[in-house]
Amino acid sequence: MKETIQTGIFYDPEKEGVDFLIQRGGGEIIPIEVSIGKKGKSQIKKAINKYKVGYGVVISNANDVKKEGNIIYLPVTFFSFV
């Protein structure tokens, strides 16, 4: 028997909120900020606290994947093949 898992991509309506919220199966929310600069760090930290999640993702102009505490930074070039 197949099971349907509810997932989705949402917009955070809060002023200065993150760019996207991804909801995984089971209801887990992942805040996503697309940032070319320094603003992404404060916005993602607010979202991590607001949604009480373990981590957030910043898509940036960095050259490498890196993790700082509970923030994962992904280079925008990762998405050039999508």
PyMOL Python script that loads the backbone (N, CA, C, O; Angstrom):
from pymol import cmd

cmd.read_pdbstr("""\
ATOM      1  N   MET A   1       0.839  -1.170   0.000  1.00  0.00           N
ATOM      2  CA  MET A   1       0.000   0.000   0.000  1.00  0.00           C
ATOM      3  C   MET A   1       0.892   1.244   0.000  1.00  0.00           C
ATOM      4  O   MET A   1       1.833   1.343   0.787  1.00  0.00           O
ATOM      5  N   LYS A   2       0.590   2.177  -0.879  1.00  0.00           N
ATOM      6  CA  LYS A   2       1.340   3.427  -0.936  1.00  0.00           C
ATOM      7  C   LYS A   2       0.817   4.393   0.117  1.00  0.00           C
ATOM      8  O   LYS A   2      -0.375   4.435   0.424  1.00  0.00           O
ATOM      9  N   GLU A   3       1.756   5.172   0.660  1.00  0.00           N
ATOM     10  CA  GLU A   3       1.393   6.187   1.640  1.00  0.00           C
ATOM     11  C   GLU A   3       1.715   7.556   1.056  1.00  0.00           C
ATOM     12  O   GLU A   3       2.790   7.752   0.488  1.00  0.00           O
ATOM     13  N   THR A   4       0.803   8.494   1.192  1.00  0.00           N
ATOM     14  CA  THR A   4       1.039   9.857   0.728  1.00  0.00           C
ATOM     15  C   THR A   4       1.677  10.650   1.854  1.00  0.00           C
ATOM     16  O   THR A   4       1.166  10.679   2.973  1.00  0.00           O
ATOM     17  N   ILE A   5       2.799  11.296   1.551  1.00  0.00           N
ATOM     18  CA  ILE A   5       3.490  12.124   2.534  1.00  0.00           C
ATOM     19  C   ILE A   5       3.277  13.578   2.150  1.00  0.00           C
ATOM     20  O   ILE A   5       3.578  13.985   1.027  1.00  0.00           O
ATOM     21  N   GLN A   6       2.761  14.352   3.080  1.00  0.00           N
ATOM     22  CA  GLN A   6       2.505  15.768   2.828  1.00  0.00           C
ATOM     23  C   GLN A   6       3.812  16.551   2.869  1.00  0.00           C
ATOM     24  O   GLN A   6       4.531  16.510   3.868  1.00  0.00           O
ATOM     25  N   THR A   7       4.115  17.250   1.807  1.00  0.00           N
ATOM     26  CA  THR A   7       5.293  18.106   1.733  1.00  0.00           C
ATOM     27  C   THR A   7       4.879  19.404   1.060  1.00  0.00           C
ATOM     28  O   THR A   7       3.784  19.500   0.506  1.00  0.00           O
ATOM     29  N   GLY A   8       5.745  20.393   1.107  1.00  0.00           N
ATOM     30  CA  GLY A   8       5.409  21.634   0.431  1.00  0.00           C
ATOM     31  C   GLY A   8       6.501  22.671   0.558  1.00  0.00           C
ATOM     32  O   GLY A   8       7.410  22.554   1.380  1.00  0.00           O
ATOM     33  N   ILE A   9       6.389  23.687  -0.275  1.00  0.00           N
ATOM     34  CA  ILE A   9       7.280  24.839  -0.227  1.00  0.00           C
ATOM     35  C   ILE A   9       6.395  26.047   0.034  1.00  0.00           C
ATOM     36  O   ILE A   9       5.407  26.271  -0.665  1.00  0.00           O
ATOM     37  N   PHE A  10       6.758  26.820   1.044  1.00  0.00           N
ATOM     38  CA  PHE A  10       5.935  27.939   1.463  1.00  0.00           C
ATOM     39  C   PHE A  10       6.766  29.209   1.547  1.00  0.00           C
ATOM     40  O   PHE A  10       7.995  29.161   1.599  1.00  0.00           O
ATOM     41  N   TYR A  11       6.085  30.331   1.559  1.00  0.00           N
ATOM     42  CA  TYR A  11       6.697  31.646   1.718  1.00  0.00           C
ATOM     43  C   TYR A  11       6.493  32.094   3.161  1.00  0.00           C
ATOM     44  O   TYR A  11       5.403  31.935   3.710  1.00  0.00           O
ATOM     45  N   ASP A  12       7.523  32.648   3.773  1.00  0.00           N
ATOM     46  CA  ASP A  12       7.418  33.184   5.132  1.00  0.00           C
ATOM     47  C   ASP A  12       6.889  34.615   5.036  1.00  0.00           C
ATOM     48  O   ASP A  12       7.611  35.493   4.565  1.00  0.00           O
ATOM     49  N   PRO A  13       5.659  34.875   5.465  1.00  0.00           N
ATOM     50  CA  PRO A  13       5.057  36.198   5.293  1.00  0.00           C
ATOM     51  C   PRO A  13       5.604  37.267   6.240  1.00  0.00           C
ATOM     52  O   PRO A  13       5.322  38.452   6.059  1.00  0.00           O
ATOM     53  N   GLU A  14       6.379  36.863   7.243  1.00  0.00           N
ATOM     54  CA  GLU A  14       6.903  37.822   8.216  1.00  0.00           C
ATOM     55  C   GLU A  14       7.884  38.787   7.561  1.00  0.00           C
ATOM     56  O   GLU A  14       8.697  38.392   6.726  1.00  0.00           O
ATOM     57  N   LYS A  15       7.796  40.065   7.953  1.00  0.00           N
ATOM     58  CA  LYS A  15       8.737  41.061   7.438  1.00  0.00           C
ATOM     59  C   LYS A  15      10.148  40.632   7.826  1.00  0.00           C
ATOM     60  O   LYS A  15      10.398  40.253   8.970  1.00  0.00           O
ATOM     61  N   GLU A  16      11.049  40.695   6.880  1.00  0.00           N
ATOM     62  CA  GLU A  16      12.433  40.257   7.056  1.00  0.00           C
ATOM     63  C   GLU A  16      12.527  38.774   7.399  1.00  0.00           C
ATOM     64  O   GLU A  16      13.465  38.344   8.071  1.00  0.00           O
ATOM     65  N   GLY A  17      11.557  38.002   6.938  1.00  0.00           N
ATOM     66  CA  GLY A  17      11.593  36.557   7.149  1.00  0.00           C
ATOM     67  C   GLY A  17      12.458  35.893   6.095  1.00  0.00           C
ATOM     68  O   GLY A  17      12.961  36.545   5.180  1.00  0.00           O
ATOM     69  N   VAL A  18      12.624  34.592   6.236  1.00  0.00           N
ATOM     70  CA  VAL A  18      13.408  33.845   5.256  1.00  0.00           C
ATOM     71  C   VAL A  18      12.658  33.776   3.933  1.00  0.00           C
ATOM     72  O   VAL A  18      11.466  34.078   3.864  1.00  0.00           O
ATOM     73  N   ASP A  19      13.368  33.375   2.887  1.00  0.00           N
ATOM     74  CA  ASP A  19      12.766  33.360   1.553  1.00  0.00           C
ATOM     75  C   ASP A  19      11.796  32.205   1.345  1.00  0.00           C
ATOM     76  O   ASP A  19      10.764  32.370   0.695  1.00  0.00           O
ATOM     77  N   PHE A  20      12.122  31.027   1.899  1.00  0.00           N
ATOM     78  CA  PHE A  20      11.276  29.850   1.711  1.00  0.00           C
ATOM     79  C   PHE A  20      11.244  29.017   2.979  1.00  0.00           C
ATOM     80  O   PHE A  20      12.161  29.059   3.799  1.00  0.00           O
ATOM     81  N   LEU A  21      10.170  28.261   3.119  1.00  0.00           N
ATOM     82  CA  LEU A  21      10.062  27.235   4.145  1.00  0.00           C
ATOM     83  C   LEU A  21       9.718  25.948   3.420  1.00  0.00           C
ATOM     84  O   LEU A  21       8.728  25.884   2.692  1.00  0.00           O
ATOM     85  N   ILE A  22      10.525  24.937   3.614  1.00  0.00           N
ATOM     86  CA  ILE A  22      10.233  23.636   3.020  1.00  0.00           C
ATOM     87  C   ILE A  22       9.700  22.742   4.125  1.00  0.00           C
ATOM     88  O   ILE A  22      10.314  22.618   5.185  1.00  0.00           O
ATOM     89  N   GLN A  23       8.556  22.121   3.874  1.00  0.00           N
ATOM     90  CA  GLN A  23       8.002  21.186   4.841  1.00  0.00           C
ATOM     91  C   GLN A  23       8.217  19.775   4.328  1.00  0.00           C
ATOM     92  O   GLN A  23       7.733  19.399   3.261  1.00  0.00           O
ATOM     93  N   ARG A  24       8.950  19.007   5.108  1.00  0.00           N
ATOM     94  CA  ARG A  24       9.223  17.614   4.749  1.00  0.00           C
ATOM     95  C   ARG A  24       8.129  16.723   5.309  1.00  0.00           C
ATOM     96  O   ARG A  24       7.317  17.151   6.129  1.00  0.00           O
ATOM     97  N   GLY A  25       8.121  15.478   4.854  1.00  0.00           N
ATOM     98  CA  GLY A  25       7.188  14.509   5.400  1.00  0.00           C
ATOM     99  C   GLY A  25       7.362  14.428   6.905  1.00  0.00           C
ATOM    100  O   GLY A  25       8.488  14.482   7.401  1.00  0.00           O
ATOM    101  N   GLY A  26       6.284  14.301   7.625  1.00  0.00           N
ATOM    102  CA  GLY A  26       6.355  14.284   9.074  1.00  0.00           C
ATOM    103  C   GLY A  26       6.234  15.669   9.687  1.00  0.00           C
ATOM    104  O   GLY A  26       6.226  15.813  10.909  1.00  0.00           O
ATOM    105  N   GLY A  27       6.140  16.697   8.835  1.00  0.00           N
ATOM    106  CA  GLY A  27       5.920  18.049   9.321  1.00  0.00           C
ATOM    107  C   GLY A  27       7.163  18.861   9.613  1.00  0.00           C
ATOM    108  O   GLY A  27       7.050  20.036   9.962  1.00  0.00           O
ATOM    109  N   GLU A  28       8.357  18.274   9.482  1.00  0.00           N
ATOM    110  CA  GLU A  28       9.589  19.017   9.749  1.00  0.00           C
ATOM    111  C   GLU A  28       9.709  20.194   8.787  1.00  0.00           C
ATOM    112  O   GLU A  28       9.512  20.042   7.581  1.00  0.00           O
ATOM    113  N   ILE A  29      10.034  21.369   9.326  1.00  0.00           N
ATOM    114  CA  ILE A  29      10.194  22.575   8.516  1.00  0.00           C
ATOM    115  C   ILE A  29      11.669  22.908   8.404  1.00  0.00           C
ATOM    116  O   ILE A  29      12.404  22.845   9.389  1.00  0.00           O
ATOM    117  N   ILE A  30      12.102  23.263   7.195  1.00  0.00           N
ATOM    118  CA  ILE A  30      13.474  23.696   6.958  1.00  0.00           C
ATOM    119  C   ILE A  30      13.415  25.116   6.402  1.00  0.00           C
ATOM    120  O   ILE A  30      12.930  25.322   5.290  1.00  0.00           O
ATOM    121  N   PRO A  31      13.906  26.104   7.167  1.00  0.00           N
ATOM    122  CA  PRO A  31      13.947  27.467   6.644  1.00  0.00           C
ATOM    123  C   PRO A  31      15.095  27.629   5.645  1.00  0.00           C
ATOM    124  O   PRO A  31      16.203  27.145   5.878  1.00  0.00           O
ATOM    125  N   ILE A  32      14.822  28.313   4.533  1.00  0.00           N
ATOM    126  CA  ILE A  32      15.810  28.525   3.473  1.00  0.00           C
ATOM    127  C   ILE A  32      15.929  30.027   3.211  1.00  0.00           C
ATOM    128  O   ILE A  32      14.923  30.710   3.018  1.00  0.00           O
ATOM    129  N   GLU A  33      17.146  30.527   3.206  1.00  0.00           N
ATOM    130  CA  GLU A  33      17.412  31.929   2.875  1.00  0.00           C
ATOM    131  C   GLU A  33      18.364  31.967   1.691  1.00  0.00           C
ATOM    132  O   GLU A  33      19.418  31.332   1.720  1.00  0.00           O
ATOM    133  N   VAL A  34      17.999  32.709   0.650  1.00  0.00           N
ATOM    134  CA  VAL A  34      18.887  32.927  -0.490  1.00  0.00           C
ATOM    135  C   VAL A  34      19.540  34.275  -0.238  1.00  0.00           C
ATOM    136  O   VAL A  34      18.869  35.307  -0.202  1.00  0.00           O
ATOM    137  N   SER A  35      20.865  34.255  -0.064  1.00  0.00           N
ATOM    138  CA  SER A  35      21.543  35.464   0.388  1.00  0.00           C
ATOM    139  C   SER A  35      22.873  35.655  -0.315  1.00  0.00           C
ATOM    140  O   SER A  35      23.724  34.765  -0.309  1.00  0.00           O
ATOM    141  N   ILE A  36      23.044  36.800  -0.909  1.00  0.00           N
ATOM    142  CA  ILE A  36      24.342  37.180  -1.465  1.00  0.00           C
ATOM    143  C   ILE A  36      24.801  38.361  -0.611  1.00  0.00           C
ATOM    144  O   ILE A  36      24.660  39.519  -1.004  1.00  0.00           O
ATOM    145  N   GLY A  37      25.345  38.051   0.548  1.00  0.00           N
ATOM    146  CA  GLY A  37      25.757  39.080   1.501  1.00  0.00           C
ATOM    147  C   GLY A  37      25.631  38.567   2.914  1.00  0.00           C
ATOM    148  O   GLY A  37      25.613  37.356   3.137  1.00  0.00           O
ATOM    149  N   LYS A  38      25.543  39.470   3.873  1.00  0.00           N
ATOM    150  CA  LYS A  38      25.552  39.094   5.284  1.00  0.00           C
ATOM    151  C   LYS A  38      24.160  38.989   5.904  1.00  0.00           C
ATOM    152  O   LYS A  38      24.031  38.477   7.017  1.00  0.00           O
ATOM    153  N   LYS A  39      23.125  39.453   5.224  1.00  0.00           N
ATOM    154  CA  LYS A  39      21.797  39.485   5.827  1.00  0.00           C
ATOM    155  C   LYS A  39      21.246  38.106   6.148  1.00  0.00           C
ATOM    156  O   LYS A  39      20.425  37.973   7.056  1.00  0.00           O
ATOM    157  N   GLY A  40      21.670  37.089   5.438  1.00  0.00           N
ATOM    158  CA  GLY A  40      21.108  35.754   5.593  1.00  0.00           C
ATOM    159  C   GLY A  40      21.270  35.156   6.966  1.00  0.00           C
ATOM    160  O   GLY A  40      20.396  34.421   7.426  1.00  0.00           O
ATOM    161  N   LYS A  41      22.374  35.456   7.635  1.00  0.00           N
ATOM    162  CA  LYS A  41      22.642  34.833   8.925  1.00  0.00           C
ATOM    163  C   LYS A  41      21.615  35.246   9.977  1.00  0.00           C
ATOM    164  O   LYS A  41      21.115  34.393  10.710  1.00  0.00           O
ATOM    165  N   SER A  42      21.294  36.518  10.064  1.00  0.00           N
ATOM    166  CA  SER A  42      20.331  36.957  11.081  1.00  0.00           C
ATOM    167  C   SER A  42      18.927  36.445  10.761  1.00  0.00           C
ATOM    168  O   SER A  42      18.187  36.058  11.665  1.00  0.00           O
ATOM    169  N   GLN A  43      18.563  36.442   9.497  1.00  0.00           N
ATOM    170  CA  GLN A  43      17.224  35.977   9.118  1.00  0.00           C
ATOM    171  C   GLN A  43      17.060  34.482   9.381  1.00  0.00           C
ATOM    172  O   GLN A  43      16.010  34.047   9.854  1.00  0.00           O
ATOM    173  N   ILE A  44      18.080  33.704   9.082  1.00  0.00           N
ATOM    174  CA  ILE A  44      17.959  32.259   9.278  1.00  0.00           C
ATOM    175  C   ILE A  44      17.938  31.927  10.765  1.00  0.00           C
ATOM    176  O   ILE A  44      17.231  31.009  11.183  1.00  0.00           O
ATOM    177  N   LYS A  45      18.705  32.662  11.570  1.00  0.00           N
ATOM    178  CA  LYS A  45      18.691  32.431  13.023  1.00  0.00           C
ATOM    179  C   LYS A  45      17.311  32.720  13.608  1.00  0.00           C
ATOM    180  O   LYS A  45      16.825  31.971  14.454  1.00  0.00           O
ATOM    181  N   LYS A  46      16.678  33.809  13.157  1.00  0.00           N
ATOM    182  CA  LYS A  46      15.322  34.138  13.620  1.00  0.00           C
ATOM    183  C   LYS A  46      14.351  33.013  13.268  1.00  0.00           C
ATOM    184  O   LYS A  46      13.525  32.615  14.090  1.00  0.00           O
ATOM    185  N   ALA A  47      14.458  32.506  12.039  1.00  0.00           N
ATOM    186  CA  ALA A  47      13.543  31.449  11.585  1.00  0.00           C
ATOM    187  C   ALA A  47      13.769  30.150  12.356  1.00  0.00           C
ATOM    188  O   ALA A  47      12.810  29.457  12.693  1.00  0.00           O
ATOM    189  N   ILE A  48      15.021  29.817  12.636  1.00  0.00           N
ATOM    190  CA  ILE A  48      15.319  28.600  13.407  1.00  0.00           C
ATOM    191  C   ILE A  48      14.645  28.688  14.774  1.00  0.00           C
ATOM    192  O   ILE A  48      14.054  27.716  15.244  1.00  0.00           O
ATOM    193  N   ASN A  49      14.737  29.850  15.408  1.00  0.00           N
ATOM    194  CA  ASN A  49      14.099  30.037  16.720  1.00  0.00           C
ATOM    195  C   ASN A  49      12.583  30.074  16.611  1.00  0.00           C
ATOM    196  O   ASN A  49      11.887  29.463  17.423  1.00  0.00           O
ATOM    197  N   LYS A  50      12.063  30.786  15.611  1.00  0.00           N
ATOM    198  CA  LYS A  50      10.610  30.927  15.452  1.00  0.00           C
ATOM    199  C   LYS A  50       9.933  29.577  15.224  1.00  0.00           C
ATOM    200  O   LYS A  50       8.909  29.278  15.838  1.00  0.00           O
ATOM    201  N   TYR A  51      10.506  28.770  14.347  1.00  0.00           N
ATOM    202  CA  TYR A  51       9.887  27.491  13.993  1.00  0.00           C
ATOM    203  C   TYR A  51      10.397  26.332  14.840  1.00  0.00           C
ATOM    204  O   TYR A  51       9.984  25.187  14.656  1.00  0.00           O
ATOM    205  N   LYS A  52      11.313  26.643  15.786  1.00  0.00           N
ATOM    206  CA  LYS A  52      11.837  25.636  16.722  1.00  0.00           C
ATOM    207  C   LYS A  52      12.382  24.418  15.981  1.00  0.00           C
ATOM    208  O   LYS A  52      12.002  23.279  16.255  1.00  0.00           O
ATOM    209  N   VAL A  53      13.284  24.688  15.031  1.00  0.00           N
ATOM    210  CA  VAL A  53      13.887  23.620  14.236  1.00  0.00           C
ATOM    211  C   VAL A  53      15.379  23.520  14.546  1.00  0.00           C
ATOM    212  O   VAL A  53      15.967  24.436  15.121  1.00  0.00           O
ATOM    213  N   GLY A  54      15.975  22.410  14.164  1.00  0.00           N
ATOM    214  CA  GLY A  54      17.369  22.147  14.487  1.00  0.00           C
ATOM    215  C   GLY A  54      18.381  22.831  13.589  1.00  0.00           C
ATOM    216  O   GLY A  54      19.537  23.002  13.976  1.00  0.00           O
ATOM    217  N   TYR A  55      17.960  23.226  12.390  1.00  0.00           N
ATOM    218  CA  TYR A  55      18.912  23.847  11.467  1.00  0.00           C
ATOM    219  C   TYR A  55      18.177  24.631  10.388  1.00  0.00           C
ATOM    220  O   TYR A  55      16.968  24.495  10.205  1.00  0.00           O
ATOM    221  N   GLY A  56      18.943  25.454   9.683  1.00  0.00           N
ATOM    222  CA  GLY A  56      18.435  26.195   8.539  1.00  0.00           C
ATOM    223  C   GLY A  56      19.483  26.188   7.444  1.00  0.00           C
ATOM    224  O   GLY A  56      20.639  25.840   7.689  1.00  0.00           O
ATOM    225  N   VAL A  57      19.087  26.569   6.238  1.00  0.00           N
ATOM    226  CA  VAL A  57      19.980  26.538   5.081  1.00  0.00           C
ATOM    227  C   VAL A  57      20.059  27.932   4.467  1.00  0.00           C
ATOM    228  O   VAL A  57      19.044  28.597   4.258  1.00  0.00           O
ATOM    229  N   VAL A  58      21.296  28.358   4.184  1.00  0.00           N
ATOM    230  CA  VAL A  58      21.527  29.610   3.469  1.00  0.00           C
ATOM    231  C   VAL A  58      22.169  29.261   2.137  1.00  0.00           C
ATOM    232  O   VAL A  58      23.214  28.612   2.097  1.00  0.00           O
ATOM    233  N   ILE A  59      21.548  29.688   1.052  1.00  0.00           N
ATOM    234  CA  ILE A  59      22.123  29.532  -0.285  1.00  0.00           C
ATOM    235  C   ILE A  59      22.848  30.837  -0.570  1.00  0.00           C
ATOM    236  O   ILE A  59      22.232  31.902  -0.612  1.00  0.00           O
ATOM    237  N   SER A  60      24.176  30.749  -0.768  1.00  0.00           N
ATOM    238  CA  SER A  60      24.977  31.971  -0.845  1.00  0.00           C
ATOM    239  C   SER A  60      25.988  31.912  -1.980  1.00  0.00           C
ATOM    240  O   SER A  60      26.047  30.947  -2.742  1.00  0.00           O
ATOM    241  N   ASN A  61      26.781  32.972  -2.069  1.00  0.00           N
ATOM    242  CA  ASN A  61      27.828  33.014  -3.089  1.00  0.00           C
ATOM    243  C   ASN A  61      29.134  32.402  -2.590  1.00  0.00           C
ATOM    244  O   ASN A  61      30.188  32.628  -3.185  1.00  0.00           O
ATOM    245  N   ALA A  62      29.076  31.637  -1.517  1.00  0.00           N
ATOM    246  CA  ALA A  62      30.256  30.930  -1.005  1.00  0.00           C
ATOM    247  C   ALA A  62      30.724  29.903  -2.035  1.00  0.00           C
ATOM    248  O   ALA A  62      29.950  29.463  -2.884  1.00  0.00           O
ATOM    249  N   ASN A  63      31.979  29.534  -1.949  1.00  0.00           N
ATOM    250  CA  ASN A  63      32.532  28.551  -2.887  1.00  0.00           C
ATOM    251  C   ASN A  63      32.377  27.117  -2.414  1.00  0.00           C
ATOM    252  O   ASN A  63      32.400  26.191  -3.225  1.00  0.00           O
ATOM    253  N   ASP A  64      32.221  26.924  -1.124  1.00  0.00           N
ATOM    254  CA  ASP A  64      32.171  25.580  -0.555  1.00  0.00           C
ATOM    255  C   ASP A  64      30.955  25.418   0.347  1.00  0.00           C
ATOM    256  O   ASP A  64      30.369  26.391   0.821  1.00  0.00           O
ATOM    257  N   VAL A  65      30.596  24.154   0.569  1.00  0.00           N
ATOM    258  CA  VAL A  65      29.579  23.842   1.563  1.00  0.00           C
ATOM    259  C   VAL A  65      30.246  23.994   2.927  1.00  0.00           C
ATOM    260  O   VAL A  65      31.364  23.524   3.137  1.00  0.00           O
ATOM    261  N   LYS A  66      29.552  24.652   3.847  1.00  0.00           N
ATOM    262  CA  LYS A  66      30.100  24.744   5.196  1.00  0.00           C
ATOM    263  C   LYS A  66      28.963  24.762   6.200  1.00  0.00           C
ATOM    264  O   LYS A  66      27.820  25.083   5.872  1.00  0.00           O
ATOM    265  N   LYS A  67      29.300  24.412   7.419  1.00  0.00           N
ATOM    266  CA  LYS A  67      28.319  24.397   8.498  1.00  0.00           C
ATOM    267  C   LYS A  67      28.877  25.219   9.648  1.00  0.00           C
ATOM    268  O   LYS A  67      29.996  24.989  10.105  1.00  0.00           O
ATOM    269  N   GLU A  68      28.091  26.173  10.108  1.00  0.00           N
ATOM    270  CA  GLU A  68      28.444  26.987  11.268  1.00  0.00           C
ATOM    271  C   GLU A  68      27.325  26.826  12.282  1.00  0.00           C
ATOM    272  O   GLU A  68      26.242  27.389  12.120  1.00  0.00           O
ATOM    273  N   GLY A  69      27.587  26.064  13.315  1.00  0.00           N
ATOM    274  CA  GLY A  69      26.541  25.797  14.303  1.00  0.00           C
ATOM    275  C   GLY A  69      25.392  25.056  13.655  1.00  0.00           C
ATOM    276  O   GLY A  69      25.572  23.962  13.119  1.00  0.00           O
ATOM    277  N   ASN A  70      24.207  25.652  13.703  1.00  0.00           N
ATOM    278  CA  ASN A  70      23.031  25.000  13.113  1.00  0.00           C
ATOM    279  C   ASN A  70      22.621  25.626  11.777  1.00  0.00           C
ATOM    280  O   ASN A  70      21.467  25.525  11.362  1.00  0.00           O
ATOM    281  N   ILE A  71      23.585  26.275  11.109  1.00  0.00           N
ATOM    282  CA  ILE A  71      23.330  26.865   9.789  1.00  0.00           C
ATOM    283  C   ILE A  71      24.209  26.172   8.755  1.00  0.00           C
ATOM    284  O   ILE A  71      25.424  26.071   8.926  1.00  0.00           O
ATOM    285  N   ILE A  72      23.583  25.695   7.685  1.00  0.00           N
ATOM    286  CA  ILE A  72      24.302  25.050   6.585  1.00  0.00           C
ATOM    287  C   ILE A  72      24.328  26.025   5.411  1.00  0.00           C
ATOM    288  O   ILE A  72      23.286  26.522   4.984  1.00  0.00           O
ATOM    289  N   TYR A  73      25.521  26.294   4.895  1.00  0.00           N
ATOM    290  CA  TYR A  73      25.694  27.198   3.754  1.00  0.00           C
ATOM    291  C   TYR A  73      25.951  26.367   2.501  1.00  0.00           C
ATOM    292  O   TYR A  73      26.850  25.527   2.478  1.00  0.00           O
ATOM    293  N   LEU A  74      25.161  26.606   1.467  1.00  0.00           N
ATOM    294  CA  LEU A  74      25.318  25.916   0.190  1.00  0.00           C
ATOM    295  C   LEU A  74      25.621  26.939  -0.896  1.00  0.00           C
ATOM    296  O   LEU A  74      24.974  27.984  -0.957  1.00  0.00           O
ATOM    297  N   PRO A  75      26.601  26.648  -1.758  1.00  0.00           N
ATOM    298  CA  PRO A  75      26.884  27.573  -2.866  1.00  0.00           C
ATOM    299  C   PRO A  75      25.730  27.602  -3.864  1.00  0.00           C
ATOM    300  O   PRO A  75      25.126  26.570  -4.156  1.00  0.00           O
ATOM    301  N   VAL A  76      25.434  28.772  -4.375  1.00  0.00           N
ATOM    302  CA  VAL A  76      24.363  28.917  -5.358  1.00  0.00           C
ATOM    303  C   VAL A  76      24.667  28.088  -6.608  1.00  0.00           C
ATOM    304  O   VAL A  76      23.750  27.678  -7.319  1.00  0.00           O
ATOM    305  N   THR A  77      25.945  27.843  -6.874  1.00  0.00           N
ATOM    306  CA  THR A  77      26.321  27.052  -8.053  1.00  0.00           C
ATOM    307  C   THR A  77      25.808  25.619  -7.974  1.00  0.00           C
ATOM    308  O   THR A  77      25.708  24.955  -9.006  1.00  0.00           O
ATOM    309  N   PHE A  78      25.480  25.123  -6.788  1.00  0.00           N
ATOM    310  CA  PHE A  78      24.886  23.791  -6.659  1.00  0.00           C
ATOM    311  C   PHE A  78      23.574  23.696  -7.425  1.00  0.00           C
ATOM    312  O   PHE A  78      23.173  22.613  -7.851  1.00  0.00           O
ATOM    313  N   PHE A  79      22.919  24.815  -7.596  1.00  0.00           N
ATOM    314  CA  PHE A  79      21.589  24.827  -8.182  1.00  0.00           C
ATOM    315  C   PHE A  79      21.587  25.198  -9.658  1.00  0.00           C
ATOM    316  O   PHE A  79      20.523  25.323 -10.264  1.00  0.00           O
ATOM    317  N   SER A  80      22.755  25.373 -10.236  1.00  0.00           N
ATOM    318  CA  SER A  80      22.838  25.748 -11.648  1.00  0.00           C
ATOM    319  C   SER A  80      22.456  24.598 -12.577  1.00  0.00           C
ATOM    320  O   SER A  80      22.194  24.814 -13.760  1.00  0.00           O
ATOM    321  N   PHE A  81      22.425  23.380 -12.043  1.00  0.00           N
ATOM    322  CA  PHE A  81      22.066  22.218 -12.859  1.00  0.00           C
ATOM    323  C   PHE A  81      20.592  21.863 -12.742  1.00  0.00           C
ATOM    324  O   PHE A  81      20.119  20.950 -13.419  1.00  0.00           O
ATOM    325  N   VAL A  82      19.871  22.565 -11.902  1.00  0.00           N
ATOM    326  CA  VAL A  82      18.457  22.251 -11.673  1.00  0.00           C
ATOM    327  C   VAL A  82      17.619  22.849 -12.772  1.00  0.00           C
ATOM    328  O   VAL A  82      16.397  22.700 -12.767  1.00  0.00           O
TER     329      VAL A  82
END
""", "prot")
cmd.dss("prot")
cmd.show_as("cartoon", "prot")
cmd.util.cbc("prot")
cmd.orient("prot")
